[in-house]
Amino acid sequence: QVQLVESGGGLVQAGGSLRLSCAASGRTGCIQFVGWFRQAPGKEREFIATIRWSGSGTVYSDSVKGRFTITRDNAKNTVYLQMNSLQPEDTAVYYCAAQVSPAYDYNRWGQGTQVTVSS
């Protein structure tokens, strides 16, 4: 089994930065991809970025491209989301999720961490 725990959220002023962490435990060798998602109240869950657990390859949504960076540290079993130039519209609960073999979807989710950007 794989468990994910997000951390690093908080309150930041517009233009500021935060780095979110997603710590994985359990059978991390079965992880294929880790993605970041966010959901604001009353809105659909939005894809942000994804990264391969091993090897190269990242994908970003257009809304965050150039501002957010997803990275990993496999030695620490942790994926990060560096968020720069934050704006109020980035306010949401941020979740990480893992695609764990043999599934082909994101079948493991963290509890979420709140990011609030003030103007």
C-alpha positions, 0 to 999 in steps of 0.5 A: 500500500501507498500513503501520501501526506501533503504539507507546506500550505499556508497563507501567502501574499500575492506574488509570493512563493510556497513549496508543497511537499508530498511524502510517500510511504509504503510500497513506493516502488510501485509508484509510476506517476505522482500528480498535483491537483487543486480544488477551490470551493464550488469548482471542479478539481483541477490538474496542475502537474505530474511527474514520473516517479523515475526517469524524466518527464513532466506535464503542467497545466496551462494555468500554472506553466512557467510559475509552478515546478514539480520535482521529486527526491526519490531518496526521500520518497517526496515530490514537491511543488514549487509555486512562484508568483502566486495569485489569489486565483491560486487559492485552493486545497492542493492534493497530491496523488499517485498512480500505483501499479497495476492501476492506470489512474491516480488511485492514492490520494493525500489529505490535502493542504490549504493554500490561501493567497491574499491580495 
